[in-house]
Amino acid sequence: MKRYLLFILSFLWWSCNSATFSDGQYRIAKIDQGYQIMGPEDRIQLNFFKKGLIKVTLLDQSEHDFSFVEQQELMMPELREYRDSLVMIGDQLRLMISKSPLTLTLQDENGNKLTTLTSTQLKGKKRQIKFERHKVEAFYGMGQKTIGVNRIGHAFSTTNNHQGGYSKAYENLQVNIPYVYTDQNFGIFIDNSYTGYFDLCKADSAAWHYESNGGQMVFYFTTGQDLQALQNQYFQLTGFPALPPRWVFGLMQSKCSYKNEQEVKSVVKEFQTHDLPLDAIILDANWFGGYDDGSHNMGNFTWLKSNFPNPKSFMQDLKSQGIKTLIINEPQINVSSENFDFLDQKGWLMKVGDSSYVLPSFWAGSAALLDLTHPDAQQWLWQKQKANLDLGLDAFWVDLTEPDVSTEEGQFFGGEEPKIHNIYSYLFAQLLDQGMKKDFPDRRLYNITRAGTAGMHKFGAFNWSGDAAKNFEALELQIPMLIGCSMSGMPHFASDIGGFTNAWDRIGDWQSYDGPKARTTPELYTRWFQFGVFSPILRPHSGEDQPCEPYAFDQQTLDITRDYLKLRYRLIPYIYSYAARTSFEGEQLIKPLFMKYKDPVTPAVERSYLFGDFLVAPVYREGVRKQTVYLPQLAEGEKWFDFWSDQEYAGGLEHQVEAGLEKIPVFVSSGTIYPLADEVMRADQLDQSHLSIVAYSGAGSFKLYEDDGLSRGYERGHYGWTQFDLTPKQKGLHLKVSATGEQAYDSRSFTIILKDVAEAGSLIINGEKLQEGAYKYDASKKQLIFECEKKKGQDLEIQVEV
């Protein structure tokens, strides 16, 4: 059955100022929470919310018993009737119903057209909404893909899909998020859990559409002044991201798979011997027995005693050295698992017909899928997780929740497979979050997971990029993927440093691949590690065939990666501050250049990105020792600087820069401020009572966030901010430091490093002039260095006069 907006909205503008309207065929009712329009077979409901949101529901017999959306604050729109239209005026946006022809047009608060919903359609279980392209030149978001950041011209399924060993462009991978937003300051969020399909002006260059494979069609219009505002609308709808523990931003070493306790202890010892900072060890399948030895214990959720005889003592020993433990969890239950018969009898496995569905060709042995829509199955699984937390587990790694071992004919307790498929990972993340809040109420949750959908970030679940191939092609794809995932509202994204599989571009059966084998070379590892240091999460990981620790290659690789790793730890206060900004304000660490720089060239730049205020241009080609980098146009008088050498560059130009094996091109601009901690070997050793503050001459600011790094106290206001403001003066610079909040260091010492400054005629701190010997000026670097202290209860005011 096909239905059009023309059919649904007839007579709407005649009747909205009255409670009801009826002509015998159509009726519109003004309800408490909005407006409902009813026809012989069709109904539509409109709800307006504060903060620039409109909800549109196509009412039919379909269920809508799952929603991604947090509770929003309702409002009633102002109505304005014109000769040929009715305008509903909400908060920051308008909805115009035109008479000739009848259309539903979204407008900004000034009445400028953004898009028009031209039709809706029902066909069997499918629901489709179609929009006019109007002025749109770019679509952003929608999850993990290895295509360009701008998705225009693409069409793709939204079914979460594992792609093993990828090294080329894929439009659909493990994470699909039903939010699309545009360069025209509006977006559409689809609040429907079913798998579906986006066509972004591929079939029709003048239109774009979305269709779901079932369920009720509910969607939200969003608007904002810029792309950051539209990202915030997504977080407003689905919940702001949880703040991970601070140690997560150190190095987490992983492998498929550390076989036993002795191997893990040896790895930790090697890190210490080679002077390599380390915060966590991640255990793959061998903690429960795995599949490589033929034991097929997936689904036991218990430690294999021959590998780890005393897991509590083992994890306590790691804790005594400051090392956290994560273990892999997968929802597949091998038929040989000690739990299979019990779960099968309980009916807690996905079914086809009346029987549990078993995939005999699953790579880890014949297996079924745990039904995470069943409340009793959720509680059973949580008790398994709690048992390991009681033993000393620190965080979670959740894998295979696309889910592997599934079929469209499957039936869950909570509905048919296409309804549950994309939210399966959400349900796993949600049960962990609920369990932690109940049984460990003050502990933060971190869950690194492969598959995902909208809103999982509020449960402390954050994605990595999946099973990338061990080659430079896969490394290159990580860059636009990182940007695109950030644009999709996926913070704290990670990749397998060095690559994971020795086969590539195989769907589901990469382990049976018998073609050419790839290995991580020292150069590939070095370049990927450099990229990882300037990514939200730093996690080396590899398949069984090759070690992936920094010391596992040659001496040059070890030396380079050690230097970058130590820099990473010095940058943790900077990275953690952005994590807090993401949780509180929605601003992410990773951004495309065009989100900050309104330079006409930047929308086409997809191999460089912003890491906070750092412009990072990873080297992604083998043998490259010089790299061409575009530096965006800056305001008059501002410059770009090489992060490593302070060499100056003009904006608005491409530059060929040095990119020796020891160097990833990184740049900062005038006015940049960033903190550096003293060197440490673990994140819990960070002592921010002393920090180095680097500031480049110009107008700039930075907010440093601090809390205890572990508890949920930040949710109750137990945190602090320290504000740094740099202001150019006619003959010098002024730097002000001020602290607010109970967790901020109200008194501390600083090493101040001012760059791109002339030699100081005088240096005045809180009204007192420093003697010449109290500061050092390097004329060749145009750099001024001095020590100072912020005293309790006082702002720190620094005046540099030249």
C-alpha positions in Angstrom: 0.0 0.0 0.0 1.4 3.4 -0.9 0.6 6.5 0.9 1.6 10.1 0.2 1.9 13.1 2.4 -0.7 14.8 0.1 -3.2 12.2 1.2 -2.4 12.4 4.9 -2.2 16.1 5.3 -5.3 17.3 3.4 -7.2 20.1 5.1 -4.5 20.4 7.9 -4.0 24.2 7.6 -7.7 24.9 7.9 -8.1 23.2 11.2 -5.1 23.4 13.5 -6.4 26.3 15.5 -9.4 24.3 16.6 -9.4 21.2 18.8 -10.7 18.9 16.1 -11.6 19.0 12.4 -13.7 16.5 10.5 -15.1 16.3 7.0 -16.2 12.7 7.2 -13.0 11.4 5.7 -10.1 13.3 7.5 -9.8 14.5 11.0 -7.2 16.4 12.9 -7.1 16.5 16.7 -5.1 18.8 18.9 -3.8 16.4 21.6 -2.0 17.2 24.8 1.4 16.5 23.3 1.0 17.6 19.7 -1.3 17.1 16.7 -2.7 13.9 15.2 -4.0 13.7 11.6 -6.3 10.8 10.8 -7.6 9.4 7.5 -9.5 6.3 6.5 -6.4 4.1 6.7 -3.6 6.5 7.7 -2.5 8.6 10.7 0.4 10.9 11.4 1.4 12.5 14.7 3.6 15.6 15.1 5.3 16.4 18.4 7.5 19.4 19.1 10.3 19.5 21.6 12.6 22.1 23.0 16.2 22.4 21.7 15.2 22.2 18.1 13.5 18.8 17.7 10.3 17.6 15.9 9.1 14.0 16.1 7.1 12.6 13.2 5.3 9.3 13.7 3.5 7.4 10.9 0.8 5.6 12.9 -0.2 2.2 11.8 -0.5 -1.3 13.3 3.2 -1.7 13.6 4.9 -2.0 17.0 7.2 0.7 18.5 8.3 -1.1 21.6 12.0 -0.1 21.3 13.3 3.5 21.2 16.8 4.9 21.2 15.6 8.2 22.4 15.9 9.7 25.9 13.0 11.6 27.3 12.7 15.1 25.8 11.0 18.2 27.0 7.7 18.7 25.0 6.3 22.0 23.9 3.3 23.1 21.8 4.2 25.0 18.6 2.9 28.5 17.8 0.6 28.4 14.8 0.5 30.9 12.0 -2.0 30.6 9.2 -1.3 32.1 5.8 -3.1 32.1 2.5 -1.5 29.0 1.1 0.2 27.4 4.2 0.2 26.8 7.9 3.4 27.2 9.8 4.1 25.5 13.1 6.8 27.4 15.0 8.9 25.4 17.5 12.1 26.0 19.3 14.8 26.9 16.7 12.9 25.4 13.8 9.6 25.5 11.9 7.3 23.1 10.0 5.4 24.5 7.0 2.4 22.8 5.5 2.0 24.1 2.0 -1.4 24.0 0.1 -0.3 24.0 -3.5 1.0 21.3 -3.7 0.6 19.9 -0.2 4.1 19.3 1.3 5.7 19.2 4.7 8.8 21.5 4.7 11.3 21.9 7.5 12.6 25.5 7.9 15.1 27.1 10.2 14.0 29.6 12.8 14.2 32.4 10.2 11.9 30.6 7.8 14.6 29.4 5.4 13.8 26.1 3.7 16.0 23.1 4.8 14.2 20.1 3.3 10.8 18.8 2.2 9.3 15.4 3.1 7.8 14.5 -0.3 6.3 11.1 0.3 5.9 8.1 2.7 5.2 4.6 1.6 4.1 1.2 2.9 4.9 -2.0 1.0 4.5 -5.1 3.1 6.7 -4.7 6.1 8.8 -1.9 4.5 8.3 1.7 5.4 9.9 4.5 3.3 10.4 8.2 3.8 11.6 10.3 0.9 13.0 13.8 1.0 13.9 16.5 -1.5 17.6 17.1 -1.8 17.2 20.9 -2.1 20.7 22.5 -1.5 22.4 19.5 0.2 25.9 18.8 -1.0 27.0 16.6 1.9 25.6 13.9 4.1 27.4 12.9 7.3 27.1 10.2 9.9 25.4 6.8 9.7 28.2 4.8 11.4 31.3 2.9 10.4 32.3 2.8 6.7 35.5 2.8 4.7 34.1 5.2 2.1 34.5 9.0 2.2 33.3 11.1 5.1 30.7 12.7 2.8 28.2 9.9 2.0 26.4 11.7 -0.8 26.0 9.5 -3.9 26.0 6.3 -1.9 23.3 3.7 -1.2 23.7 1.0 1.4 22.1 -1.5 3.7 22.1 -0.6 7.4 22.4 -4.2 8.6 25.4 -4.6 10.9 27.9 -6.7 9.0 31.3 -8.1 9.9 33.9 -7.7 7.1 36.9 -9.8 7.9 40.3 -8.5 6.8 39.1 -5.4 5.0 41.5 -3.2 3.0 39.2 -1.5 0.5 36.0 0.6 0.5 32.9 -0.8 2.1 29.7 1.1 2.5 28.5 -1.1 5.4 30.4 -2.5 8.3 29.8 -3.4 12.0 28.2 -0.2 13.2 25.1 1.4 11.7 23.7 4.5 13.3 20.3 5.8 11.9 21.3 9.5 12.0 22.1 11.5 8.9 22.9 15.2 9.0 23.9 17.6 6.3 25.8 20.7 5.3 22.5 22.6 5.3 22.2 22.5 9.1 19.5 19.8 9.5 19.4 16.1 10.2 17.1 13.1 10.4 17.2 10.6 13.2 15.4 7.3 12.6 14.0 5.9 15.8 13.4 2.4 14.5 15.5 -0.6 15.4 14.9 -2.6 12.2 17.6 -3.1 9.6 17.0 -0.8 6.6 18.5 1.0 3.7 19.7 4.5 2.9 19.9 6.0 -0.6 21.6 9.3 -0.5 20.9 10.7 -4.0 22.3 7.7 -5.8 19.2 6.5 -7.6 17.8 10.0 -7.9 20.2 12.9 -7.7 17.4 15.2 -6.6 16.1 13.1 -3.7 17.2 10.8 -0.9 15.3 8.3 1.1 15.4 5.8 4.0 13.4 2.6 4.3 13.1 0.2 7.2 12.4 -3.5 7.0 9.6 -3.3 9.5 8.3 -1.6 12.6 6.7 1.8 13.0 8.3 4.7 11.2 9.3 7.3 13.8 11.8 10.0 13.0 13.0 13.3 14.3 14.0 16.4 12.5 17.0 18.1 14.0 18.5 21.5 13.3 21.5 23.5 14.5 23.7 26.4 13.6 26.6 24.2 12.6 27.8 20.6 12.4 28.8 20.6 16.1 25.3 21.6 17.0 23.9 18.8 14.9 26.2 16.3 16.6 25.0 17.6 20.0 21.4 17.0 18.8 22.2 13.4 18.3 23.6 13.2 21.9 20.6 15.1 23.1 18.3 12.4 21.6 20.3 9.3 22.5 22.1 10.4 25.7 25.6 11.9 26.2 28.6 9.5 26.3 29.7 8.1 29.6 33.2 9.1 30.7 35.6 6.2 30.6 38.2 5.7 33.4 41.3 7.7 32.7 43.6 4.7 32.4 41.7 3.7 29.2 43.7 6.5 27.4 47.0 4.8 28.1 48.2 1.8 26.2 46.1 -1.4 26.3 48.0 -4.3 24.9 46.0 -7.1 23.2 46.6 -10.2 21.1 44.6 -13.0 19.7 45.6 -14.7 21.9 47.8 -14.7 25.0 47.6 -18.3 25.8 48.2 -18.5 29.5 49.2 -16.7 32.7 52.9 -17.2 32.1 52.8 -15.6 28.7 50.9 -12.6 30.1 53.4 -12.1 32.9 56.2 -12.3 30.4 54.7 -9.6 28.3 54.3 -7.3 31.3 57.9 -7.9 32.2 59.1 -7.2 28.7 57.2 -3.8 28.8 59.0 -3.0 32.0 62.4 -4.1 30.7 62.1 -2.0 27.6 60.8 1.1 29.5 57.4 1.0 27.8 54.4 2.5 29.7 51.4 0.1 30.0 48.0 0.3 31.5 46.1 -2.8 30.6 46.3 -6.3 29.2 43.4 -7.6 27.1 42.8 -11.4 26.9 41.3 -13.0 23.9 39.7 -16.5 23.7 42.3 -18.5 25.6 41.1 -17.2 28.9 38.1 -19.6 28.5 39.8 -22.1 26.3 39.2 -20.6 22.9 38.9 -22.5 19.6 42.5 -22.9 18.4 43.1 -26.0 20.6 39.9 -27.7 19.5 38.2 -27.2 22.9 35.4 -25.0 21.6 34.6 -23.6 25.0 32.9 -20.4 23.7 29.9 -19.8 25.9 31.4 -21.2 29.1 32.2 -17.7 30.5 34.6 -19.4 33.0 38.4 -19.4 33.2 40.1 -22.5 31.7 42.2 -23.6 34.8 44.9 -25.2 32.7 45.7 -21.8 31.2 44.8 -19.6 34.3 44.8 -21.8 37.4 44.0 -18.9 39.8 42.4 -16.0 37.9 41.9 -14.0 41.1 45.5 -14.2 42.1 46.6 -13.6 38.5 44.6 -10.4 38.2 45.6 -9.2 41.7 49.2 -9.6 40.7 48.7 -7.4 37.6 46.9 -4.9 39.8 49.8 -4.7 42.2 51.8 -3.5 39.2 49.2 -1.1 38.1 48.0 -3.2 35.2 44.3 -3.6 34.5 42.7 -6.7 32.9 40.0 -7.0 30.2 38.7 -10.3 28.8 36.8 -11.0 25.6 33.1 -11.9 25.8 31.1 -13.3 22.9 27.4 -14.2 22.9 27.8 -17.4 20.8 27.3 -20.7 22.7 29.2 -23.7 21.3 27.2 -26.9 21.3 30.1 -28.4 23.2 29.9 -25.6 25.9 28.9 -26.7 29.4 26.0 -24.2 29.1 24.5 -25.2 25.8 22.0 -27.8 27.0 20.9 -25.6 29.9 20.3 -22.6 27.7 18.6 -24.7 25.0 16.2 -26.2 27.5 15.4 -22.9 29.0 14.6 -21.5 25.5 17.2 -18.7 25.9 18.8 -19.2 22.5 17.6 -17.6 19.2 15.3 -20.0 17.4 14.1 -20.9 13.9 10.7 -22.4 14.3 10.6 -24.3 17.6 14.3 -25.2 17.8 17.4 -23.3 18.8 19.2 -22.2 15.7 22.7 -23.7 15.4 25.2 -22.6 12.7 27.4 -25.7 12.0 29.9 -23.7 9.9 30.7 -21.1 12.6 34.5 -20.6 12.6 34.7 -21.3 16.4 32.7 -24.5 16.2 29.0 -25.2 15.8 27.2 -22.6 17.9 23.9 -20.9 18.8 23.2 -17.3 19.8 22.2 -16.3 23.3 18.8 -14.5 23.2 19.6 -11.2 24.9 16.1 -10.0 24.5 15.0 -12.4 27.2 15.2 -10.9 30.7 16.1 -14.2 32.3 18.9 -14.7 29.8 20.2 -11.2 30.5 20.3 -11.9 34.2 22.0 -15.2 33.7 24.7 -13.5 31.5 25.2 -10.7 34.0 25.8 -13.2 36.8 28.6 -14.7 34.7 30.1 -11.2 34.2 29.7 -10.3 37.9 31.6 -13.4 38.9 34.6 -12.2 36.9 34.3 -8.7 38.2 34.4 -10.2 41.7 37.6 -12.0 40.8 39.2 -8.7 39.8 38.2 -8.0 36.2 38.5 -4.3 35.4 36.7 -3.8 32.1 35.1 -5.6 29.1 35.8 -6.5 25.5 32.6 -7.6 23.7 33.0 -9.1 20.3 30.8 -10.8 17.6 27.6 -8.9 18.4 26.8 -7.9 14.8 25.7 -10.7 15.6 27.6 -13.5 14.0 25.6 -16.7 14.0 22.3 -15.3 12.9 19.8 -15.6 10.1 16.9 -13.4 9.0 14.5 -16.3 9.8 15.6 -16.1 13.4 13.2 -15.4 16.3 14.0 -13.9 19.6 11.9 -13.5 22.7 11.7 -9.8 21.8 10.8 -10.2 18.2 12.0 -11.2 14.7 15.6 -11.1 13.8 15.6 -8.0 11.5 14.1 -6.1 14.5 16.8 -7.3 16.9 19.8 -7.6 14.6 21.2 -4.1 14.9 20.3 -3.6 18.6 21.8 -6.9 19.7 25.1 -5.1 20.7 23.0 -2.4 22.4 21.3 -4.9 24.6 24.6 -6.5 25.6 26.0 -3.0 26.4 22.9 -2.1 28.3 22.9 -5.2 30.5 26.5 -4.5 31.5 25.7 -0.9 32.3 22.6 -1.9 34.4 24.5 -4.6 36.2 27.4 -2.4 37.0 25.1 0.4 38.4 23.3 -2.2 40.5 26.2 -4.2 41.9 29.2 -1.9 41.5 27.5 1.5 41.7 30.5 3.7 41.9 32.7 2.0 39.3 32.9 3.4 35.8 32.3 1.0 32.9 34.5 0.6 29.8 33.4 -1.8 27.1 35.4 -1.9 23.9 33.1 -3.5 21.3 33.1 -4.3 17.6 29.5 -3.9 16.6 27.1 -1.1 17.5 24.2 1.2 16.9 22.9 4.5 18.2 23.2 5.5 21.9 25.5 2.7 23.1 28.0 5.4 24.2 25.8 6.2 27.2 26.5 2.7 28.5 30.3 3.1 28.3 30.5 1.1 25.1 32.9 2.3 22.5 33.9 0.8 19.2 37.0 -0.3 17.5 37.3 -0.6 13.7 37.2 -4.4 13.5 39.4 -6.9 11.7 41.6 -4.8 9.4 44.1 -6.4 7.2 47.8 -6.1 7.8 48.7 -3.8 5.0 49.0 -0.1 4.2 45.7 0.0 2.3 43.9 -0.9 5.6 45.9 1.7 7.5 44.9 4.4 5.0 41.2 3.5 5.5 41.5 4.0 9.2 41.8 7.8 8.7 38.5 8.6 6.9 36.9 5.9 9.0 38.0 7.6 12.3 36.7 10.9 11.0 33.4 9.4 9.8 32.8 7.6 13.0 33.4 10.7 15.0 30.9 12.5 12.7 28.5 9.7 13.5 28.7 10.3 17.2 31.1 7.5 18.0 33.7 8.9 20.4 36.8 7.0 21.8 37.2 5.0 18.6 40.1 2.6 18.2 41.8 0.4 15.7 44.0 -2.7 15.8 47.5 -1.2 15.8 49.5 -3.0 13.1 46.4 -4.7 11.6 44.7 -7.9 12.6 44.3 -10.4 9.7 46.9 -11.9 7.4 44.2 -12.3 4.7 42.1 -9.5 3.3 38.6 -8.7 2.1 37.0 -11.9 3.0 33.5 -11.9 4.5 33.2 -14.2 7.5 35.7 -16.9 6.4 39.0 -15.1 6.7 40.5 -18.0 8.7 40.0 -20.4 5.8 41.7 -18.0 3.4 44.4 -19.7 1.4 45.7 -16.8 -0.7 48.7 -14.6 -0.1 49.5 -14.0 3.6 50.2 -10.5 4.9 52.5 -9.7 7.8 52.9 -6.6 9.8 56.3 -5.1 8.8 58.3 -2.9 11.2 57.4 0.1 9.0 53.7 -0.7 9.0 53.7 -1.1 12.7 55.5 2.1 13.2 53.2 4.1 11.0 50.1 2.6 12.6 51.4 3.1 16.1 52.1 6.8 15.3 48.5 7.1 14.1 47.3 5.3 17.2 49.1 7.7 19.5 47.0 10.5 17.9 43.8 8.5 18.1 41.4 8.4 21.0 42.4 4.9 22.1 45.8 3.2 21.7 45.5 -0.6 21.4 47.9 -2.9 19.5 46.2 -6.1 18.5 47.0 -8.9 16.1 46.1 -12.4 15.1 47.8 -15.5 16.4 50.4 -15.7 13.7 52.4 -12.6 14.8 53.3 -10.8 18.0 52.3 -7.1 18.1 54.1 -5.6 21.1 56.4 -2.6 20.4 59.5 -4.7 21.4 58.5 -7.5 19.0 60.1 -5.9 15.9 63.6 -4.3 15.4 65.5 -1.9 17.6 64.5 1.1 15.4 60.8 0.3 15.8 61.2 -0.1 19.5 63.0 3.2 19.9 60.4 5.2 17.8 57.4 3.6 19.4 58.8 4.2 22.9 59.2 7.9 22.2 55.7 8.2 20.9 54.3 6.1 23.7 55.9 8.4 26.3 54.5 11.4 24.5 51.0 9.8 24.6 51.2 9.5 28.3 52.3 13.1 28.7 49.2 14.1 26.6 46.7 12.1 28.7 45.6 15.3 30.6 44.8 16.8 27.2 43.0 13.7 25.9 41.1 13.2 29.1 39.9 16.8 29.1 38.4 16.2 25.7 36.8 13.0 26.9 35.1 15.1 29.6 34.0 17.7 27.1 32.5 14.9 25.0 30.5 13.7 28.1 29.4 17.1 29.3 29.2 19.1 26.1 29.3 16.7 23.1 32.5 18.1 21.6 34.8 15.2 20.5 38.6 14.9 20.3 38.5 13.9 16.7 37.1 16.3 14.1 37.4 16.8 10.3 39.2 20.0 9.3 36.1 21.5 7.9 34.3 21.5 11.3 36.7 24.2 12.5 38.1 25.8 9.4 35.7 27.3 6.9 38.2 27.1 4.1 36.7 25.9 0.8 39.4 23.3 0.4 38.9 21.5 3.8 35.7 19.5 2.9 37.8 17.5 0.5 40.6 16.7 3.0 40.1 13.2 4.4 43.6 12.0 5.1 44.2 14.7 7.8 42.1 15.4 10.9 42.0 17.4 14.1 43.1 15.8 17.4 41.8 18.5 19.6 43.7 21.5 18.2 46.4 19.4 16.6 46.3 18.9 12.9 47.5 15.3 12.3 48.4 13.9 8.8 49.3 10.2 9.3 51.7 8.6 6.8 49.8 5.7 5.2 51.9 4.7 2.2 54.9 2.4 2.4 58.3 4.0 1.8 57.0 7.6 2.1 59.4 10.0 3.7 57.9 13.3 2.5 54.2 14.0 2.7 52.0 16.7 1.1 49.8 18.3 3.7 47.1 21.0 3.2 47.1 23.5 6.1 43.8 25.5 6.2 43.6 29.3 5.9 43.9 31.1 9.2 43.0 34.6 10.3 45.3 37.4 9.3 48.6 37.3 11.2 48.2 33.7 12.3 50.5 30.8 11.3 50.9 27.1 11.4 53.8 25.4 13.2 55.4 22.0 12.9 54.7 20.4 16.3 58.1 18.8 16.4 60.4 21.6 15.1 58.3 24.8 15.3 59.0 25.5 11.7 56.4 28.1 10.5 54.0 27.5 7.6 51.4 29.7 5.9 47.7 28.6 5.9 45.6 28.1 2.8 48.4 26.2 1.0 49.7 22.6 0.4 53.1 22.0 1.8 55.5 19.1 1.2 56.9 18.3 4.6 59.4 15.9 6.1 58.0 12.6 7.2 60.9 10.4 8.0 60.1 7.1 9.7 60.4 8.7 13.1 58.0 11.5 12.3 54.2 11.7 11.7 53.3 15.2 10.4 51.5 17.1 13.2 50.8 20.9 13.2 49.5 23.5 15.6 48.3 27.0 14.9 48.7 30.4 16.6 46.8 30.5 19.9 47.1 26.7 20.6 47.4 25.8 24.3 48.0 22.3 25.6 49.2 20.7 28.8 52.0 18.1 29.2 52.3 15.9 32.2 55.6 14.7 33.6 56.7 11.3 32.3 55.0 8.3 33.9 54.7 4.6 33.2 51.0 4.3 34.0 48.0 6.6 34.0 47.5 6.2 37.7 51.0 7.7 38.3 50.0 11.0 36.8 50.6 13.8 39.3 49.1 17.0 38.0 50.3 19.1 40.8 52.9 20.0 38.2 52.2 20.5 34.5 54.0 22.0 31.6 51.8 24.4 29.6 52.7 25.0 26.0 51.1 28.0 24.4 51.7 29.6 20.9 51.4 33.3 20.6 47.9 34.4 19.6 44.4 34.4 21.0 43.5 31.0 22.4 42.1 29.0 25.3 42.0 25.5 26.8 40.0 23.9 29.6 41.8 21.2 31.7 39.5 18.7 33.3 40.3 16.7 36.5 38.6 14.2 38.7 39.6 11.0 40.5 39.8 9.1 37.1 37.9 6.0 38.3 34.6 6.6 40.1 31.2 7.9 39.0 31.7 10.9 41.3 31.8 13.1 38.3 28.1 12.4 37.8 27.5 14.0 41.2 29.6 17.1 40.4 32.9 15.9 41.9 35.3 17.3 39.3 37.1 20.5 38.4 38.1 22.6 35.5 41.2 24.8 35.1 40.8 27.5 32.4 43.8 28.9 30.4 43.2 32.1 28.4 45.8 33.6 26.1 45.3 37.1 24.9 47.6 39.1 22.6 48.4 42.6 23.7 49.8 45.5 21.7 53.3 44.8 23.1 53.1 41.3 24.4 50.9 38.5 25.7 48.6 37.9 28.7 48.0 34.4 30.1 45.4 33.9 32.8 44.9 30.6 34.7 41.8 30.1 36.9 40.3 27.0 38.6 36.8 26.0 39.5 35.3 22.9 41.1 36.3 20.7 44.0 38.6 18.4 42.0 40.7 21.1 40.3 44.2 21.8 41.7 43.7 25.2 43.3 47.4 25.4 43.8 50.1 23.9 41.6 53.3 24.6 39.9 53.7 25.1 36.1 56.5 25.1 33.6 55.3 27.7 31.0 56.6 27.3 27.5 55.6 30.3 25.3 56.3 29.9 21.6 56.5 32.3 18.7 57.3 35.2 21.1 59.9 38.0 20.9 62.4 38.3 23.7 60.7 39.6 26.8 61.5 43.1 28.0 59.8 42.1 31.3 57.8 39.2 32.7 55.3 40.0 35.4 53.5 37.3 37.4 50.6 38.4 39.6 52.0 41.9 39.6 55.6 40.9 40.5 58.3 41.4 38.0 60.7 38.4 37.5 64.4 38.9 37.5 66.1 38.1 34.2 67.7 34.9 35.5 64.3 33.5 36.4 63.3 32.8 32.8 65.1 31.6 29.7 64.7 32.8 26.1 65.8 30.8 23.1 66.1 33.3 20.2 66.5 30.5 17.6 63.2 28.9 18.6 61.5 32.2 19.6 60.6 30.4 22.9 60.3 31.6 26.4 60.4 29.2 29.4 59.8 29.9 33.1 58.5 28.4 36.2 55.6 29.7 38.2 53.0 28.7 40.8 49.3 29.2 41.1 48.4 29.9 44.7 45.3 28.7 46.5 42.3 30.9 46.0 44.0 33.1 43.4 44.0 33.3 39.7 47.4 33.2 38.0 48.0 36.3 35.8 51.1 36.3 33.6 52.0 39.4 31.5 54.8 39.2 28.9 56.0 42.6 27.7 58.3 43.0 24.7 
